[in-house]
Amino acid sequence: MKPFVFDPADAHARAAAPGMVITEVIRQNGKRIFDKGYQVTSSDLDTLATIDRTFHAVRLEPDDVHENDAAVRLGLAIAGEGIERRPPVQSRVNLRAARKGLLRVDASKIQAMNVLMGIAVFSLIDRIPVIPGKIIAGAKITPVAIPERLLAAAEVLASGSPVVQVKAFIPHKVGIIATDGLKEAMQARFQETVRRKLHWYGSEPIGFVDIPADSSAISETVRDFVAQGATLILAAGGNTIDPLDPTLSALPELGAELISFGAAAHPGSMFWLAEMGEIPIVNLASCSMYSKATVADLVLPWILAGERVTKADMAGIGYGGLLDRDMAFRFPPYDLESTDETSE
């Protein structure tokens, strides 16, 4: 880029103005007539002649890419499935969720791209549930133009696998077991809450079974749900700190592996996760699905997006696991189906 001071009173300068990029906001009589980054065209010559002061501008070199074009290319480079891109606004391309699902972000790629001078890619954090219309990432360059070689290098870093994508939730058939012996009114409230949450993911309960706290009865019920096609089991109630808890005792009988006993989070540390083959068994300690913000609500979006939750995944919950009101963004917005966020 070649910076210079432009004098609108100079007729020769005005004739050569098309293609130059204005680098400051130009106002006339209190009205904004040109924004920073605006690239002048021949149709702007009469307007330029009315400006009564000099201002700063740049002339692009042949290998420079204007900020709007660069933002469009960056947005295309980082966007994976389940994402829609909007035209540049203030030189920034916003990426929005095109569907409800789990946001996946490759933070290492974003960091590598942002090391390049002038590149700015930013996103929400990895592995949170999002709804259609949610702005999940943005891309721009910080100068008004960038050399082609730097932009191409960023595109190479983004290649190979998606930098940002929204994985659709996969419909599951869910069997729900409770062993707390809830009274009728509480049981109805629990079932309504669980059903509403599962519907938000596009999943359906096969049934709710409230059974005695007996490991044999629990094992039999789980097997019955699996025979009916269950791909997920929710086990509500029980006493996580009791080594003889019947639901935990039923896991070996079912050939299930305990993936995580307890969660590195507060509140919600009394949580466990097991796998019976490919079928996850998720504990809802003390019927915690009454709440909108439980450890189960952190883990279920991963499972229902088709991801296998590992011991390392559960250990990683501890980073950001202090689940106070400032962490509300980590939880599914169960009351919303879509949004239409505006650019700032």
C-alpha positions in Angstrom: 0.0 0.0 0.0 1.1 3.6 -0.7 -0.3 6.1 1.8 -0.8 9.7 0.8 -2.7 12.8 1.6 -5.6 13.4 -0.8 -6.6 17.0 -1.7 -10.2 17.1 -3.1 -9.6 20.5 -4.5 -7.0 19.2 -6.9 -8.8 18.3 -10.1 -6.0 16.0 -11.3 -6.0 14.2 -8.0 -9.8 13.7 -8.2 -9.5 12.3 -11.8 -7.0 9.7 -10.5 -9.0 8.9 -7.3 -10.9 5.7 -8.5 -9.4 2.7 -6.8 -7.9 4.6 -3.9 -9.0 3.5 -0.4 -10.0 6.2 2.2 -8.4 5.5 5.6 -10.5 7.8 7.8 -14.2 8.7 8.3 -15.2 11.6 6.1 -18.1 13.8 7.3 -19.6 16.8 5.5 -22.1 19.1 7.3 -22.3 16.6 10.1 -23.2 13.7 7.7 -21.0 10.7 7.2 -20.3 10.4 3.5 -17.4 7.9 3.4 -16.3 5.2 5.9 -12.9 4.0 6.7 -11.8 1.4 4.1 -14.1 2.7 1.4 -12.7 2.2 -2.1 -13.5 5.1 -4.4 -15.2 4.6 -7.7 -15.8 6.9 -10.6 -19.3 7.6 -9.4 -17.9 9.2 -6.3 -16.0 12.1 -8.1 -18.7 14.7 -7.7 -19.0 13.9 -4.0 -15.2 14.2 -3.6 -15.3 17.7 -5.1 -17.6 18.9 -2.3 -15.2 17.9 0.5 -13.5 21.0 1.9 -10.5 19.4 3.6 -7.6 17.0 2.8 -7.7 13.5 4.2 -5.6 10.3 4.3 -5.9 7.5 1.7 -3.8 4.7 0.3 -3.2 3.3 -3.2 -3.2 -0.5 -3.4 -0.3 -2.4 -4.9 -1.1 -5.0 -7.5 -0.7 -7.8 -4.9 -2.8 -6.1 -2.2 -6.3 -7.5 -1.3 -8.9 -5.0 -0.1 -10.2 -5.7 3.4 -13.7 -6.7 2.2 -12.4 -9.2 -0.3 -9.9 -10.5 2.2 -12.7 -11.0 4.8 -14.8 -12.9 2.4 -11.9 -15.2 1.6 -11.1 -15.8 5.2 -14.7 -16.5 6.0 -14.8 -19.0 3.2 -11.6 -20.6 4.4 -12.7 -21.2 8.0 -16.4 -22.1 7.5 -17.2 -25.8 7.7 -20.6 -27.5 7.7 -23.7 -26.0 9.3 -22.6 -22.4 8.8 -23.8 -19.5 6.7 -21.6 -16.5 5.8 -22.9 -12.9 5.6 -21.5 -10.1 3.4 -18.9 -7.9 5.0 -20.1 -5.4 7.6 -17.4 -2.8 8.6 -14.9 -5.1 6.8 -15.9 -8.1 8.9 -17.6 -11.3 7.7 -19.8 -12.9 10.3 -20.4 -16.6 10.4 -23.7 -17.7 11.8 -25.1 -21.1 12.7 -27.3 -22.4 9.9 -28.8 -25.1 12.1 -29.1 -26.1 15.8 -26.1 -28.2 16.9 -22.8 -28.4 18.6 -20.2 -25.8 17.7 -16.7 -27.1 17.1 -13.8 -24.8 16.8 -10.2 -25.6 16.1 -8.5 -23.2 18.4 -5.0 -24.1 17.3 -5.8 -23.2 13.7 -7.3 -19.9 14.8 -4.2 -19.1 16.8 -1.8 -20.0 13.9 -3.8 -17.9 11.5 -3.8 -14.9 13.9 0.0 -15.0 14.2 0.1 -13.7 10.6 0.3 -9.9 10.6 -3.1 -8.3 9.9 -5.2 -11.5 10.1 -8.0 -11.5 12.7 -10.2 -14.6 13.1 -12.3 -14.9 16.2 -15.0 -17.3 17.5 -17.1 -18.5 20.4 -15.5 -21.2 22.5 -15.4 -24.8 21.3 -18.1 -27.4 22.1 -21.0 -25.3 23.1 -24.6 -25.8 21.7 -25.9 -23.1 19.3 -29.1 -22.3 17.5 -29.7 -21.0 14.0 -28.8 -17.4 13.5 -26.3 -17.3 16.3 -23.1 -15.4 15.4 -20.4 -18.0 16.1 -17.3 -16.5 14.5 -16.0 -13.6 12.5 -13.1 -12.9 10.1 -11.5 -9.7 9.0 -8.1 -8.1 8.4 -7.0 -5.2 10.6 -5.5 -3.0 7.8 -7.5 -1.7 4.8 -5.7 -4.2 2.6 -3.3 -7.1 3.0 -0.6 -8.7 0.7 -1.9 -11.7 -1.2 1.0 -13.8 0.2 -0.2 -13.4 3.8 -3.9 -14.0 2.9 -2.9 -17.1 1.0 -0.8 -18.3 3.9 -3.8 -18.0 6.2 -5.9 -20.0 3.8 -3.3 -22.8 3.8 -3.4 -22.9 7.6 -7.2 -23.2 7.5 -7.2 -26.0 5.0 -7.5 -29.8 5.6 -10.2 -29.8 8.3 -12.8 -27.2 9.3 -11.8 -24.4 11.5 -15.4 -23.7 12.6 -18.4 -26.0 12.1 -21.8 -26.8 13.6 -22.4 -30.5 14.0 -26.1 -31.3 13.8 -27.7 -33.1 16.7 -28.5 -36.7 15.9 -32.0 -37.9 17.0 -31.7 -40.5 19.8 -34.2 -42.8 21.4 -33.8 -42.4 25.1 -34.7 -44.6 28.0 -35.0 -42.8 31.4 -34.8 -44.6 34.7 -35.5 -43.0 38.1 -34.9 -44.7 41.5 -35.8 -41.9 43.9 -39.4 -42.9 44.4 -40.7 -39.5 43.5 -44.2 -38.5 44.4 -46.7 -38.2 41.5 -46.4 -34.4 41.2 -42.6 -34.4 41.3 -42.5 -37.3 38.9 -44.7 -35.4 36.4 -42.5 -32.3 36.7 -39.3 -34.4 36.2 -40.8 -36.1 33.1 -42.0 -32.9 31.5 -38.5 -31.3 32.0 -36.7 -34.2 30.5 -39.1 -34.6 27.6 -38.8 -30.9 26.8 -35.0 -30.9 26.8 -34.8 -34.1 24.7 -37.2 -32.6 22.2 -35.0 -29.5 21.9 -32.2 -31.9 20.6 -34.7 -33.7 18.3 -34.6 -36.8 20.5 -37.5 -38.8 21.9 -38.0 -40.7 25.2 -38.9 -44.3 24.8 -40.3 -44.3 28.2 -39.9 -43.3 31.9 -39.5 -46.1 34.5 -39.6 -45.4 38.2 -38.3 -48.5 39.8 -37.0 -49.7 43.2 -33.4 -49.1 44.0 -32.3 -52.6 43.1 -29.4 -53.4 40.8 -31.1 -56.4 39.2 -34.2 -54.4 38.4 -32.1 -51.6 37.0 -30.2 -54.0 34.8 -33.3 -55.6 33.5 -34.9 -52.2 32.7 -31.8 -51.0 30.9 -31.7 -54.2 28.8 -35.4 -53.8 28.0 -34.8 -50.2 26.8 -32.0 -51.4 24.6 -34.2 -54.0 23.1 -36.6 -51.3 22.2 -33.9 -49.4 20.3 -32.6 -47.0 23.0 -29.3 -45.3 22.0 -29.0 -43.4 25.2 -29.9 -44.1 28.8 -30.5 -41.5 31.5 -30.3 -42.7 35.1 -31.8 -40.3 37.5 -31.4 -40.3 41.3 -29.2 -42.5 43.4 -26.4 -41.7 45.7 -23.1 -41.1 43.9 -21.0 -41.2 47.0 -22.3 -44.6 48.0 -20.1 -47.4 46.7 -23.1 -49.7 47.0 -25.5 -47.5 45.0 -27.7 -49.9 43.0 -27.4 -48.0 39.7 -23.6 -48.1 40.0 -23.7 -51.7 41.1 -25.7 -52.5 38.0 -23.0 -51.3 35.6 -20.8 -54.4 35.8 -23.9 -56.6 35.4 -24.6 -54.7 32.1 -21.0 -55.0 30.9 -20.8 -51.2 31.1 -17.6 -49.3 31.6 -17.5 -46.3 33.9 -15.9 -43.4 32.0 -16.0 -40.8 34.7 -16.9 -41.0 38.3 -17.6 -37.4 39.5 -17.1 -34.3 37.4 -14.6 -31.5 37.9 -17.4 -28.9 38.2 -19.3 -26.9 40.8 -22.1 -27.3 41.2 -22.5 -30.8 39.7 -19.5 -32.8 40.9 -21.8 -35.7 41.8 -22.1 -37.0 38.3 -21.0 -40.1 36.5 -20.9 -41.3 32.9 -20.7 -44.9 31.6 -20.8 -46.7 28.3 -22.6 -50.0 27.6 -20.9 -50.8 24.3 -21.8 -47.8 22.1 -24.7 -46.7 24.4 -23.9 -43.9 26.8 -25.5 -44.1 30.3 -25.7 -40.6 31.8 -26.3 -40.0 35.4 -28.8 -37.3 36.5 -27.8 -37.0 40.2 -30.8 -36.2 42.4 -33.0 -35.7 39.3 -30.8 -32.8 38.3 -32.6 -32.3 35.0 -35.0 -30.0 36.9 -32.3 -27.4 36.4 -31.2 -25.7 33.2 -27.5 -25.7 34.2 -26.2 -29.1 35.2 -23.1 -31.1 34.2 -25.5 -33.3 32.3 -26.4 -30.3 30.2 -22.8 -29.8 29.4 -22.3 -33.4 28.3 -25.5 -34.2 26.6 -24.9 -31.8 23.6 -21.6 -33.7 22.9 -23.3 -37.1 23.0 -26.3 -36.0 21.0 -24.1 -34.5 18.3 -22.6 -38.0 17.8 -19.4 -37.5 19.8 -17.9 -40.1 22.1 -17.1 -38.6 25.4 -13.8 -39.8 26.8 -12.1 -39.6 30.2 -10.0 -36.7 28.8 -13.2 -34.9 27.8 -14.6 -35.2 31.3 -11.3 -34.1 32.9 -11.4 -31.0 30.6 -14.7 -29.9 32.0 -12.7 -28.5 35.0 -11.4 -25.7 32.8 -14.5 -23.4 32.9 -16.1 -25.8 35.4 -16.9 -23.1 38.0 -20.5 -23.0 36.8 -21.7 -19.7 38.2 -24.1 -17.3 36.3 -21.2 -16.0 34.1 -21.0 -19.5 32.6 -24.6 -19.5 31.3 -23.4 -19.3 27.7 -22.0 -22.9 28.1 -25.5 -24.4 28.5 -28.1 -25.1 25.8 -30.7 -22.3 25.3 -33.6 -24.7 25.8 -36.2 -21.8 25.6 -35.0 -20.8 22.1 -35.1 -22.4 18.7 -33.4 -19.6 16.7 -32.1 -16.1 16.9 -31.2 -13.3 14.6 -28.3 -11.6 16.1 -27.2 -8.3 14.7 -23.7 -7.2 13.8 -22.0 -4.6 15.9 
